[in-house]
Amino acid sequence: MTEFVEVPLLPQSDSSNGGKFTYSTASALQSKLLAEAARLEGQAGSRASYVSTAKHDFEGHFSELFATNATTASQDASNLASALRTVAGYVGKMIAAGHEEDARRKENNEWVHRHNNKDFGDQFHDFWFGEDERPNVDPGPAPTFPAAQASTGSRQTPAPGGGGGGGGGGTSSARPEDMRSFATGSRGLDDALAAAPGGIEAALADFASDCSWGHIDAAGVVGAYRRYLSANAEDASWADTIAAAFEAAGGAGAVSTLSDAALGAALQAAGVSASRSSLQIDPPTAAGAMPTSGYANDPVNTSTGNFLEPETDLAFVGASGLALTRMYNSMPSALGTPGGVRTGMGIGPRPGAPAVRHRCPLGPGRRASSRLPARR
């Protein structure tokens, strides 16, 4: 009887069995992604409040720029949170697929255990009535990962001499302390997010190390998170620069009015763009998590491709070691069997007992052989 080897479950698997998948590591990544998405979304109310305060006495062209930038920042945060949830969804699908794969492997291993530990009665039954088919000889369905949409945008940097977005003859007015309040509040929220990109990156690295059965590329999302924080920092600098310009014009503690050209020149001198671009997020991708097919470890000669499968159908314990055996050989037979298939039937001692063999052909590609104990 041919013995088979049980297939390790994914947490104990390796590259020879499709790769390893550690559920705790995958779950930690999923939790990290969802937590950071929720943190971004949870700041929406506070950011809207800071924007509202700054806009209270803000009038003119630069008030419109500020409102547009704030809307862009809000959309960036929403898109970034959505991208994080997309990656978390990929991980969740892999976890579910892993459990399904392990269920297939357990079913296979149970069959292998029964097969390898059959007694004489079971072998006799299988010889006459056949053995239950080995489960999961065909691969299960592979998980699918819907493609994420890329988020793109282009920064509208004012052309040289364009007055930083305020080259016309209009004026804008604001209360400088309200602008300062926005900048301070925005920076405080950003400080709470500062460690998030590195934390996500570390969780992704752990996943790559412990979960080779699947693959996730979210480098574009992590990079976009860092650019989001940089854009927020520039928005805070924008507000501070505008506030300083109004203060220099004598507006400290009161609403001050200044020409748009002067405000644009102040932004240019500080190296701050007048307008914020939409955040570009390269879509994440996921692959792998392929179900194993067959689980068989049947003897195949890798140099010739020849497939050999010896089977001991019936062993007669105590009867001089007699056994009823068969052999499948995929190579062409000496009789030129079309398709290269032949079988043999033998009766003889168990492996290790000396014997003599007698053979006779049974037809094209077939022969019968008797294997009897050698005379002493």
C-alpha positions in Angstrom: 0.0 0.0 0.0 1.4 3.4 -1.0 1.7 5.8 2.0 1.1 9.5 1.7 2.4 12.4 3.7 0.1 14.9 5.5 0.2 18.5 4.3 1.0 21.1 6.9 -1.6 23.7 7.7 -0.7 27.2 6.6 0.7 28.5 9.9 3.3 25.7 9.7 3.6 25.6 5.9 6.5 26.7 3.7 7.3 27.5 0.1 7.1 23.8 -0.9 3.5 23.8 0.1 2.5 27.2 -1.3 3.9 29.4 1.4 3.2 30.2 5.1 0.3 32.2 6.5 0.2 33.3 10.1 -3.3 34.4 11.0 -2.3 36.5 14.0 0.1 38.6 11.9 -2.6 39.0 9.2 -5.2 40.0 11.8 -2.8 42.5 13.3 -2.3 44.2 9.9 -6.0 44.3 9.3 -6.7 45.8 12.7 -3.9 48.4 12.2 -5.3 49.5 8.9 -8.9 49.8 10.2 -7.7 51.7 13.3 -5.8 54.2 11.2 -8.7 54.6 8.8 -11.0 55.3 11.8 -8.5 57.8 13.3 -8.5 59.8 10.0 -12.3 59.8 9.8 -12.5 60.6 13.5 -10.6 63.9 13.0 -13.1 65.2 10.4 -15.2 67.1 13.0 -12.3 68.8 14.7 -10.7 69.9 11.3 -14.1 71.2 10.1 -14.4 73.2 13.3 -10.9 74.8 12.9 -11.7 75.7 9.3 -15.0 77.3 10.3 -13.3 79.4 12.9 -10.7 80.7 10.4 -13.4 81.5 7.8 -15.6 83.5 10.3 -14.2 86.9 9.3 -12.3 85.8 6.2 -13.4 87.6 3.1 -12.2 88.0 -0.5 -10.2 85.9 -3.0 -7.9 84.3 -0.4 -10.9 83.3 1.6 -12.1 81.4 -1.4 -8.6 79.8 -1.8 -8.6 78.8 1.9 -12.1 77.2 1.6 -11.1 75.3 -1.5 -7.9 74.0 0.1 -9.9 72.9 3.2 -12.3 71.0 1.0 -9.4 69.3 -0.8 -7.9 68.3 2.5 -11.1 66.8 3.7 -11.4 64.8 0.5 -7.8 63.6 0.8 -8.5 62.3 4.3 -11.6 60.5 3.1 -9.8 59.0 0.1 -6.9 57.9 2.3 -9.2 56.2 4.8 -11.0 54.5 2.0 -7.7 53.2 0.6 -6.7 51.9 4.0 -10.0 50.1 4.3 -9.5 48.6 0.8 -6.2 47.1 1.9 -7.8 45.8 5.1 -10.5 44.2 3.0 -7.7 42.4 1.0 -6.2 41.1 4.2 -9.7 39.9 5.4 -10.2 38.0 2.1 -6.9 36.3 2.5 -7.7 35.3 6.1 -11.0 33.8 5.0 -9.3 32.0 2.0 -6.6 30.7 4.4 -9.2 29.2 6.7 -10.9 27.6 3.7 -7.5 26.2 2.5 -6.7 24.8 5.9 -10.1 23.1 6.0 -9.2 21.5 2.7 -5.9 20.4 4.1 -7.4 19.0 7.2 -9.9 17.0 5.2 -7.0 15.7 3.1 -4.9 14.9 6.1 -7.7 12.9 7.7 -8.0 10.8 4.5 -4.2 10.3 4.5 -4.3 9.2 8.2 -7.0 6.7 7.5 -5.3 5.5 4.4 -1.9 5.0 6.0 -3.3 3.2 9.1 -5.6 0.6 7.4 -5.6 -2.9 8.8 -5.9 -6.1 6.9 -9.7 -6.0 6.8 -9.7 -2.4 5.4 -7.2 -3.4 2.8 -9.2 -6.4 1.8 -12.4 -4.3 1.5 -10.6 -1.7 -0.7 -9.2 -4.5 -2.9 -12.7 -5.7 -3.7 -14.8 -2.6 -3.4 -12.4 0.3 -4.0 -11.1 3.0 -1.7 -12.8 6.3 -1.0 -11.5 8.9 -3.4 -8.9 11.3 -2.0 -10.6 14.6 -1.3 -9.7 17.9 -2.9 -7.9 16.6 -6.0 -9.0 19.8 -7.7 -8.1 23.3 -6.5 -10.7 25.4 -4.7 -11.7 28.8 -6.0 -9.0 31.4 -5.6 -10.0 34.7 -3.9 -10.5 37.7 -6.1 -9.4 41.2 -5.2 -11.3 44.1 -6.9 -9.0 46.7 -8.3 -8.8 49.9 -6.4 -9.1 53.2 -8.2 -6.2 55.6 -8.2 -6.8 59.1 -6.8 -4.9 61.7 -8.8 -4.5 65.5 -8.7 -2.1 68.2 -9.7 -0.9 71.0 -7.5 -1.9 74.4 -8.8 1.3 76.3 -8.2 1.0 80.0 -9.2 3.2 81.0 -12.1 6.2 83.3 -11.3 5.0 86.9 -11.1 1.4 85.7 -10.8 1.1 87.1 -7.3 0.7 83.7 -5.6 -2.9 83.4 -6.8 -3.7 87.0 -6.0 -2.3 88.9 -8.9 -5.5 90.9 -9.5 -6.4 94.2 -7.9 -8.7 92.8 -5.3 -8.4 92.7 -1.5 -8.9 90.1 1.2 -9.6 90.6 4.9 -9.3 88.3 7.9 -8.7 88.2 11.7 -5.1 87.0 12.1 -5.7 85.2 15.4 -8.3 83.0 13.8 -5.8 82.0 11.1 -3.3 81.2 13.8 -5.9 79.1 15.7 -6.4 77.0 12.5 -2.7 76.4 12.1 -2.2 75.4 15.7 -5.2 73.1 15.7 -4.3 71.5 12.4 -0.7 70.8 13.6 -2.0 69.2 16.8 -4.2 66.8 14.8 -1.3 66.0 12.4 1.0 65.2 15.4 -1.5 62.6 16.5 -1.2 60.9 13.0 2.6 61.3 12.7 3.4 57.7 13.7 0.7 56.1 11.5 2.6 55.7 8.2 5.5 54.0 10.0 3.2 51.8 12.0 1.4 50.6 8.9 4.7 50.1 7.1 5.9 47.9 10.0 2.7 45.8 10.0 3.0 45.3 6.2 6.6 44.2 6.7 5.5 41.6 9.3 2.8 40.4 6.9 5.3 40.0 4.1 7.6 38.0 6.4 4.9 35.7 8.0 2.4 35.4 5.2 4.2 34.4 2.0 1.0 32.5 0.9 -0.4 35.9 0.0 1.1 39.1 -1.2 -0.1 42.7 -0.6 1.5 45.9 -2.1 0.3 49.0 -0.3 3.5 51.1 -0.6 1.5 53.6 -2.6 -1.0 54.1 0.2 1.7 54.6 2.8 3.5 57.1 0.6 0.2 58.9 0.1 -0.3 59.1 3.9 3.1 60.8 4.3 2.2 63.3 1.5 -1.1 64.0 3.1 0.6 65.0 6.3 3.1 67.1 4.3 0.2 68.9 2.6 -1.5 69.5 5.9 1.8 71.0 7.2 1.8 73.3 4.2 -1.8 74.4 4.8 -0.8 75.3 8.4 2.2 77.3 7.0 -0.2 79.0 4.5 -2.4 80.1 7.4 0.5 81.4 9.4 2.0 83.3 6.5 -1.4 85.0 5.7 -1.8 85.8 9.4 1.7 87.3 9.6 0.9 89.5 6.5 -2.3 90.8 8.1 -0.5 91.4 11.4 2.3 93.3 9.6 -0.4 95.5 8.1 -1.6 96.4 11.6 -4.4 93.9 11.9 -3.4 92.2 15.2 -6.5 91.7 17.4 -8.9 93.0 14.7 -10.0 92.3 11.2 -7.4 93.5 8.7 -7.6 94.2 5.0 -4.7 93.6 2.5 -4.4 93.6 -1.2 -4.4 90.1 -2.8 -1.2 91.0 -4.6 0.5 91.6 -1.2 -0.8 88.3 0.2 0.3 86.5 -2.9 3.8 88.0 -2.6 4.0 86.9 1.1 3.2 83.3 0.1 5.8 83.4 -2.7 8.4 84.8 -0.3 7.7 82.0 2.2 7.8 79.3 -0.6 4.2 78.2 0.1 1.9 77.4 -2.8 -1.4 79.2 -2.8 -3.5 76.1 -3.7 -3.5 72.6 -2.5 -3.7 69.7 -5.0 -5.7 66.5 -4.6 -3.8 63.7 -3.1 -2.5 61.1 -5.5 -2.9 57.5 -4.1 -1.4 54.7 -6.1 -3.9 51.8 -5.8 -2.9 48.9 -3.6 -2.7 45.4 -5.1 -3.1 41.9 -3.7 -2.2 38.5 -5.2 -1.5 34.9 -4.2 -3.6 33.0 -1.6 -3.9 30.2 -4.2 -5.5 26.9 -3.0 -3.3 23.9 -3.2 -4.4 21.2 -5.7 -4.1 17.5 -5.2 -1.9 17.4 -2.2 -0.4 14.2 -3.7 3.2 13.1 -3.2 3.1 10.3 -5.7 6.5 9.1 -7.0 7.5 11.0 -10.1 10.9 10.9 -11.7 11.6 14.6 -12.3 14.3 14.0 -14.9 12.1 11.8 -17.1 8.6 12.7 -16.0 7.9 9.0 -15.5 5.1 8.3 -13.0 5.3 5.1 -10.9 2.7 4.1 -8.4 3.1 0.7 -6.6 0.1 -0.5 -4.7 -0.1 -3.4 -2.2 -3.8 -4.4 -2.4 -3.7 -7.3 -0.1 -1.1 -8.7 2.3 -1.5 -12.2 3.8 -0.1 -12.0 7.3 1.4 -15.3 8.4 1.2 -16.9 4.9 5.0 -16.7 4.1 4.6 -13.0 3.5 2.4 -13.3 0.4 1.1 -10.1 -1.0 -1.1 -9.1 -3.9 0.5 -6.0 -5.6 0.0 -3.8 -8.7 2.2 -1.3 -10.4 1.3 1.7 -12.6 4.1 2.9 -15.0 3.5 5.8 -17.4 6.5 5.0 -19.6 5.9 3.0 -22.8 6.0 -0.7 -22.4 8.3 -3.1 -24.2 5.2 -4.3 -26.1 4.6 -0.8 -27.5 1.4 0.0 -25.7 -0.2 3.2 -27.2 -0.1 6.0 -24.8 2.7 4.5 -22.7 0.4 2.9 -20.1 0.9 -0.6 -18.7 -0.1 -2.5 -15.5 1.3 -5.5 -13.8 -0.2 -8.0 -11.3 2.0 -9.7 -8.9 1.7 -12.1 -6.0 4.7 -12.4 -3.7 6.4 -11.8 -0.4 6.4 -8.5 1.4 9.3 -6.2 0.7 12.6 -7.6 2.0 11.7 -11.3 1.5 13.8 -13.2 -1.2 11.7 -14.3 -4.1 11.7 -15.5 -7.7 9.3 -13.9 -10.2 7.5 -15.5 -13.1 5.7 -13.3 -15.7 3.5 -13.8 -18.7 1.9 -11.2 -21.0 -1.9 -10.6 -20.7 -2.3 -8.6 -23.9 -1.0 -5.3 -25.3 0.8 -3.5 -22.6 -0.3 -5.9 -19.8 1.4 -8.7 -18.0 0.8 -10.9 -15.0 3.6 -11.9 -12.7 3.8 -14.2 -9.7 6.2 -13.5 -7.0 6.8 -16.4 -4.7 9.1 -17.1 -1.8 12.4 -18.5 -3.0 13.1 -22.1 -2.1 15.6 -22.5 0.7 
